[in-house]
């Protein structure tokens, strides 16, 4: 049976669009099935530098530059910590434990040719990537939902049952790539999705017009950095991302049980949480909300299986971790980059068996595991993160992680040092930092698949 396409991609977000671009460039026939109509809003608006080589490789960088998105030169963190935290041998703490910041230009990153990345309006950014894939030759079908993937009817092809409006239409392909994001289409069908046992996070977010970002910055020159504001509510933080000269994305992330316990509507919950830091609350009160509050739940999960005969999962469809360090789009684009190499090689060999995707699976699992442990350290001991960012012994290695440079190397040395120190603090009730431990103990409970 001659299939309709060499590859069928479920989802037209950054992972699916990038994958389509790579495969079409290699001469494969590709269909992208997207359930929504672009443009559509989406969170995950701040890009780490590790996204930039992929945008260059697939040839879309000129279009992204032309869109005029705000340039992101660095990242910063502010704290509500009011206690006199012992320095514990760390140096370079210019902001003590109250704040920290990095500039991407401080470290050269392989494949990255700019000292900035972007904050993006995802409705525009995702449309640019999808249109680019279509212009390269991918067949893009929007408002087309994949209902089921059939692996059993034919050993050589995959069947896709799709709904386009009121009609159901079937397609076939040699292989299927799930890039459906947090809908996790194949993960649900195959029953391989595993909720994270610790990071059951919940976000409430909106856009604000006219926010005085200078007043909320470490200094005026850093007003357009992404800011992560620690809040004096356990395991809770707030993002601040420039979308344009006047519009700022603001979101609160906390444990889901806290929202349920509050029994509040989104708006009330948002303001109650933000009011825990008066400086942030006052600044937001002087801005105008430009979009309704939206909620995002089910934040973290893993998959027992991300590859199999004639299929693989990429981006959020393969794994999603708490977005504290803006990992989402980086994982999406880099998983497409890594997976595309294996898919193209499989196509040329005429064999889409599971073993063909082993290199991709190994690299993605290792990279996301490093992201996960980095995030876990942050939640377990905030002061440790702030110290490592500022201390000259670790700063560049921590910057490597913040740049998203996880995909082609082994575990960063600073990550091991951070994890070892957390273990030391946990095991010593007399340690100077023991009183500052958070309650989440993710590394010991993390999904290992």
N, C-alpha and C positions, 0 to 999 in steps of 0.2 A: 504494500500500500504506500503510495506516495503522499507524504504528509503535506499539509498546507504550508507549514513553516519549519525551518530548522529549529528555531527557538521561540517559545511563547513566554512572555514575561508578564506576570500578574502584578500590576501596579506601575503607575507612571511618575512616582516621586523621584527624588534624586538617585536612589539606588537603581530603580528600573530604567530611568532615562540614561544614566551613565552606562549601564550594562548594554542597553540597546545600541548606544553609540559605538562602544567597543566591538560588539559582534557584527554590526553592519559594516564597519570599517574593515573587518576581516573577511567580508564577502558572504556572510550568512544572511539568510532571509529571516526577518524578525517581526513578530507582532507584539505590541504592547496593549494589554487590556486594562483600562483604567475605569474604575467604577464611578468616579465623580467627573464633573465638567470643570476643567481648569479655565481661569484661575480660581483657586479656593484658598481660604486662610489656613495657616498651619503654624504650630509653634516650632521651636528649634531655629531661632532667627540669627544666631551668632556663629560664625564659622571659625574653626581653628585652622592654623596654617597647613595642616596635613591635607586639607581639602584642595589646596591650590594646584599641586601637581596633576591631580585627576582632571580638573577643569582645563588645564593646559593640554593634557594628553588627548582629551576627546574633542578639542578644538572649539570650546565654547567660551573661553576666557574673554575674548574681545566683546562678546555680547554681554557678559556679566559686567565688565568694566563700563560699557556704554550705558548700562542701566542706572548708573549714578548712585549706587548703594553707598551708605556711609562706610568709610574705611576704618578698619579696626587695627590699631597699632599695638594694643596690649590689653591686659586684663587686670582688674583690681578687686580687692576684698576689703570690706570694712567689718568691724566687730562691735558688738555691744558689751564686750568684756570690760568690766569696771574693777575687777579684782587686781591686786598687785601680783602678777604671775611671775614666779621665779624664772630667770633666764636659763638656768640649768646648763650652763656652759656654752650656750649659743651666742653668736656675735652677729653684728650687722643689723640689729633690730632697730632700724631707724624709726619705725612706727610702733616700737614696743610690740604688743600683741593686739593693737587697735586696728591695724590695717596692713596691707601688703599690696605690691603691684609688680608686674613684669612688663617689659617691652620685648616684642618678638625679635627686634633687631639685635638683641643681646646675643643671640645664638644663630649661627648659620645652619640651616636645615637643608639636607640634600633634596634637590628637586624644587625648592622654593626660591623664586627669583624676585620676591618683593618683600619689603619689610612690614607689610600689612596684609590683612585679609579683609573680610567684609561682615557687616551686619546687614541682614537682608530681610526684605518683605517677602516671606516665603511664597505668597500667592504669585508674585512676579518672578521670583527666582526659579521656582519649580516649573512655571510655564516656559521660561527661557530654555531650561534644560530639555523639557519634553518636546518643544518645537524644534530644537536643534536635532534631537534624535530623529524626528519625523523628516526634517529636511535632508538628513543623511541617507534616508531610505527606509527607516522603520515604518511599518504600518501601525499607526496609532488609532485605537478605537476607544474613545471616551464614552462615558455613560454605559459601559459594558462591564457587567459583573460576572466574574467566574464563579459558578455555583458549585462545581465539582470537577475534580481532576481524576480521570480514569487511567489507571496504570495496568489494568488486567485484561482488557479486551484484545490487545495486540502487544506482543512482546517487544516490538520494535518502535512503536510510536506511543505518544501520550494523547489522550482525548480530553478536551475541555468543553464542558457544558456551560454555555454563557447565556445571559439574559441581556438583550438590548431592547429597552422599552418593554413592550408586552410580549416580545418574541423570544423564543429560546432557539439559539443557533449553536451548532457544534463545530469545533475546529480540531485539528490535529497538529502535532509537532513532534520533532525528534526528542526534544527535551523541554522541560518547563522550569522556569526560574521564578520563585516566589519573592516578589519585592512589594508585597501588599502592606508593609508597615505594621502598625500595631493591630491591624485586623487579623494578621497572622493566618491567612487563609489555609495554607497547607499544614501549618502547625496544629490548627484546630481539626482539620479533616483527618490527619494521621494520628491525632491524639498524642503528640509528643511535647506539647507545651507544658512547662512547669513554672508556676508562680514563684517569685522570689520569696523565701521564707522570712526575710528581714525588711527589705525595702518595699514596703507596701505604701508608696508615696501617693500624694494627692496634690494637685496644683489648681489654683484659681488665678486667672490672669486676664489682663485687658490692655488696651493701648490708651495712653494719656497724651493730651495735647498741651504744649506750653510748660512742661516740667522744667524747672531750673536745674539742669544737670550740673552746672558749675557749683551750685550750692551743695550738691551731694557728692562732689568729687574730692579726691585726695588733694589735688591742686588743679587749677583751671586748665592746664595743658593736657590733663587726662580726663576731661569731661565726657569724651566720646568713647572711652573704653567700655567694655562690658564690666558691670559691677555685680558682684555677689555680696549681698549684705547679710551677715550673720544676724539672726534675731535671738533675743533672750528667751526664746521658747525652744525647748529641747527638740533637736533634730529638725530645725526649721530655718529656712533661708529665703531670700527674695532676690530675684534677678532684675536687672535694669539694663535694657538693650536699646540703643538708639536705632530708630527705624528711618528717620529723616531728620532734617534740621530742627523740627518742632515736635515730632511724634516719638514717644518712648514706650517700649513694651515693658510692662511690669508684671511679675508673677510671683506668687507665694507658693512655696513647696513645703509640705509638712506631712506627717503621718496621717493616713486615711482615717484611722480611728478617732483622731482629734476632731475631724469634721463631723463624723457621725455623732460623737458625744455632744458636740455643740448644738446639734439639731437646728442649724441656722441656714438661711439662704446664702447664696454665694457672696453677694455684696456685703452682707453683715459679717460673714466669716472673714472675708478679705480685710475689712477695716479693723476688725477686732484683733487680728494677728498683727497687722502693720502698726497698730497703736502701741505695740510693745516696744517700739523704738520711736520716740517722739520726734527726732530729727527727720526721719523718713516720712512719718505720718504728716507732719506740718508741711513738708515740701509737696507731697501729693495732694494735700487739701487745696493748695494754690494752683493746681493744674486741673484741666477739664478732661474727664473720661471721654474717649473718642470711639470706643467700641464697648459692647456689652461684656460683662464678665462671663468667661467660659471656664469650664472645669475639665481637668484631665485626670483620669484615675488609672489603675492597673499599671503602674509605672515600670515595674521591673519584672522580668521573666527570662527564662532560658528555654532551650529546646534540647531534648534528649538526642535528637538527630537533626542535622542540618543538611545532610547530603544523602542521596540514595541513587538507585538505578533510575536514570533519566530525570532526576530533579535535584535542585539545591535551593537553599534559602539564603537571602542576602539582606543586609540592612536590618531594620527593626523587625522584619519577619523572622530573622534568625536569632536575634538577641536584643534586649533593651535593658539598659541600666540607667540609674538615676542621672538626670542631665546636668548635674552641678558644674561639670567642666566642659559643657558644650560638645559632647562626644557624638551626638546623634547623626548629624550630616556627615561627619568624618567617617563614622563606621559605615554609613550608607555608601558613600562614594568609594571608599577604600575596599570595602567588601566587593563592590562591583569590579574594581580594578583587579583584585586578586582572583576572583572567581572567573572573570572573563578569560584570563590566561588558560585556565584549566578547561573551560568550555570550548574555546577555540581549538585547543589541542585535541580534545575529545571529538570534535566535529571532523577535524582533518584525519583522525584515525578511524572514524566511523564507529566509535564505541563510546556510549554515554553511560557506562557502568559506574557504580559508586566509587570504585578505586581511582577513577580518573580525576576525582575532585579532592583527593587526599591532601594535596599541598595547600589548596585554599582552606580546607577545614582546619588544618593544623595552625596556619597563620592567623586565621580569624579568631579561633578559640584562644590562642595565646595572647593576642592583642586585646581582646575584650576582657580576658581575665585580668590583665594588667590594669585596664581602665577600672574594672570593678574593685580591685584591691586598693587602688589610689583613692577612689571615692570612699571606700570603707574606712580607710585611715582618716580621711577628713571627718567623717561622722563620729568616729570613735574618739578622736582627740583633736579638736579644732586648733588648739594652741600649737600642736606639733606641726601641722600644715603651715601655719603662719611663720613659725620659726624656720622651717626648712626653706621656705620661699625666700626669706631674707638673708639667711646665713650664706656667706660666700663659698663655704665648703660644698654646699648642695644646690645652690641657686640654679646653675646652668643645667644640671641634671633634672631638677624639678621643672625648669622651663621646657626641657625636651618633652616631658610628659604633657605639660599644658599646651604645647604645640600640636599634640596628637601624634607624635612621632613614635608610634608603638608597633608598626606593622612588619618591619623587616629585620628587627634585632631581638635580642634576648631581653630579659627583664632589666629595666633601668636600675642602676646601683642604688640610687636614692630611694627607690621604692622598697627595696629590701631593708635598707637602713631604717626607713620609717616604720615598716612593719615590725622589725626587731625591737625598736624602741617602744612601740605600743605594747608589745608582749612584756617587755621589762616593766613598764608602768603598771600593766594589769596585774602582774604577779607580785608586785611590791606595794602593799598598802601604805608604807612609809615614804614612798617616792614623792618628790615635791610636786609632781604633776598628777598624782593619783586622784586628787579631788576634782580635776578638770575632765575626767573621762566621761564620754557620753554613754548612753545606754545601749546603742546598737552595736552588736558584735558580729558584723557581717562576715569577716574572713572565715570564721569557724563554721558558719552556717551556709556559706555561699553554694549555689548549684555548681557542681564540678563539670557538668557537661555543656 
